[in-house]
């Protein structure tokens, strides 16, 4: 579950989702179902992992 929470936060931030917007909540719900129940990873456009030194 913690993995999903991390992905959810990334999605909200990178896609600038507004949780007051029903369409944004629906998108997040679809991504959650895919991640938790279908085993699909979440693709976040524009996300670049930080360099770990």
PyMOL commands that set and color helices and strands:
alter all, ss='L'
color gray80, all
select helices_A, chain A and resi 2-14+22-37
alter helices_A, ss='H'
color red, helices_A
deselect
rebuild
show_as cartoon
